[in-house]
Amino acid sequence: MAHDPITAATNPVADHREPAFVHADQANEARSRLAALEQRTGRKPNVLIVLMDDVGWGDFGCYGGGAMAGAPTPNIDRLARDGLVLTSCYSEPSCTPSRASIMTGRLPMRHGLLIPPMYGMPGGLEGEVTLAQLLNDAGYATQAVGKWHMGENIESQPQNVGFDDFYGFLSVSDMYTEWRDPYFFPEVVYSEERSDWIRNEPFNKCFVHATKGEEAENVEEVTIPVLSTLDDKWAEYSTDFINRMAEGDQPWFLYHCTRGAHFDNYPHERFRGSSPAKHPYKDTIIELDDIVGRLTRALEESGQLEHTLVFISSDNGPEMETWPDAAYTPFRCAKGSTWEGGVRVPGIFSWPGTIEPGRVSDGIFAQLDLFATILGLAGVPDLIPDDRYIDAVDQTSFLVAPDGESNRKFHFYWLTSNFSAVRVGEYKYMLSSISDDERDVVNPGGFTGVMQQYPYGRLFNLYLDPKETHSYLIRKLVYIDLIQRAVGDHLRTFREYASRPPPTQPRQQG
Ligand code: CA
């Protein structure tokens, strides 16, 4: 019988770790499946993360989008049918906080990357212990491809925080092109002074190649025509990596971050007008689906599909301030907010032979759980640091047991340095949020609203009210003690374990 996440108790993991549900039977089943796989292959599993940019919860066919939204996604839908579809997979509200949380297993308030560094702003991953570094220490080949955006300073670049090799750009898509496009920036394009001014801003205008410990080398300046080829080039780089790794015995971690579908979208010429919608955003979704097909085909043709865990997701909800160059979400508000529209993202796991096909679960999965889960799968959970608080929960039994349930009881939402909300089961208790009141139900955007504090909190039932419009608090006070104790325990960890001061100054973008 499925257990109830509201009434069931968690088990402590360690003083510095988020407590977790232990489902003993599911854990045993997962262990025996993984042991059988390791016996068959003689090695630890490979891991492929495909992290898309600003793609919405509802964009893919398997989430109700696809053909309905003018951009069919047959490759992603096939992966979903063959694996596990998560309906409650959570990112942070914007790019950099999400990415750094995956890499560290820690909330942004702990690793300090609260907002995306823009146009040469200082700060990044430097000083944190990363998933890539620990996997590398455990003997994995570690490859990052595509968007980085966790700091441009040398110490924070991928080749210096655990990756053997990096091929991609260090910042975010719009920074390379918006000031070159006369439609968006006529006052820059038609002014030599302003164009020069931006050229002299301290950020690299090129995409780069870097190898472990070496200085990054410029590959090519990212003009608009070059930008439209990046996802194609990066997919080719990743498929080459997959094919090359098939020849050896070393397990590997490939962190493939697409350029699409962050504004502004200039799809590859092969995909222009390819979607029924004929819109650049939708054409880009078609291109991203094709790339997922290319990567999984490379795994299949090189004989690695069965010993590679594949995870497809997006780093935050849709950016609605740039509509219609924007994604689809059925939830309230958008990127930049802690409403569900800002942080609930697609999450698909595929691992033929190990993850049962055809599963759909609403169990809570925070992207930062990848940190503890992957280190567990790699056989090195002991490498998880014990000198700092780790928010990641090991979700192995959720993924691998055929009837696996989430190991996470509470999900905590933070909006830059403000504690915003907690979810347990179908209930979400909110203390503060960005809002334009009822207007943001139709998603005008998460960065432009005002900050609201709720003195008594608001309680939403996400099953009855996925758009979070009706506070249910007065009728459901029975849950409040459970929730307030969870919030108290959570906030106490910030007093007991030091957080890094934010290396970047608040500025809204990303
Ligand atoms: Ca993003």
Residues whose N, C-alpha, C, O or C-beta is under 5 A from the ligand:
A	BS01	CA	D53 D54 C95 D315 N316 G510
